[in-house]
Amino acid sequence: MKYLAAILATLFFAVVPMTAQKASKNEKVTYCVSIDCQGCIDKITKELAFEKGVRDLQFSLEKKTVTVVYRADKPVDTDKWAEQIRKLGYEVSYLDETTPEPAKAK
């Protein structure tokens, strides 16, 4: 009986964190960026990949877009990401349908 209780407790504590991770909502913002090669993608990835809140980066060379998937439950500054890309030498603008609302101060 103790063995069964230990197994059930282990399963409970293994499953609960996984369901909590799924509850965190991701948002995304898409920028139109003057990218044209894999080198551009690598440069931007190196700059943004480890920024606070960034979950994923998606690129389209055909559409010349960079989509940043980020955690909605964390305060982020999407304008800062655009400025970082601009400092790398690229022209950057928001893609209209994904322009985020201004960040609220906490």
C-alpha positions, 0 to 999 in steps of 0.5 A, a space after each residue: 500500500 505504501 508503494 502504491 501511495 508513493 507511485 501516485 504521489 510521484 505521478 501527481 507531482 510530475 503531472 501538475 507542473 506540466 499542466 501549469 506550464 501549458 496555462 501560460 499564454 503566449 502572444 506574438 508580434 510581427 515586424 516587417 524587417 529588411 532581411 534577405 538571407 540566412 545571415 540576417 536571420 542568424 544575426 537577429 536570432 543571436 540578438 533576440 533569442 535570450 531576451 526576457 520573455 522571448 519564447 520563439 523567433 519565426 522568420 520568413 525571408 519571402 515575406 521579410 518578416 520576423 515574428 517574436 513569440 513571447 510570454 504574455 504573463 511577463 512584462 516585455 518591451 516590443 519597441 525595445 526588440 524593434 530598436 535592437 533589430 534597427 541597431 543591427 542595420 535593418 529597417 523595421 516596422 510593425 506588421 499592422 495586425 500585430 501591433 501590440 498595445 502599449 505596455 502597462 507599468 507595474 
